[in-house]
Amino acid sequence: MKTPNKPPKDKGEQYRAIAKYSGLGFEMVAAIIVPTLIGQKVDQRVSLSDKPLFTILFGFLGVAYVMYRIFKLSSE
């Protein structure tokens, strides 16, 4: 049986938890935006009749990575 979450004992633990999750938020945003921008650049160079195939593909890869990180973090 799991024990309920205990509040952090000191301010240091609270700050580490805040830093961990805010860093995760920035990582998630970057993990979606950066591949999407790379996909746009590839689409511009390849120019496949104005269809954003690489933008969509790289965007989905970014979202898949974010979901992987969320599941990995929730299993810790």
Buried (B, 14 or more C-beta within 10 A) or exposed (E): EEEEEEEEEEEEEEEEEEEEEEEBEEEBEEBBEEBBBBBBEBBEEEEEEEEBEBBEBBBBBBBEBBEEBEEEEEEE
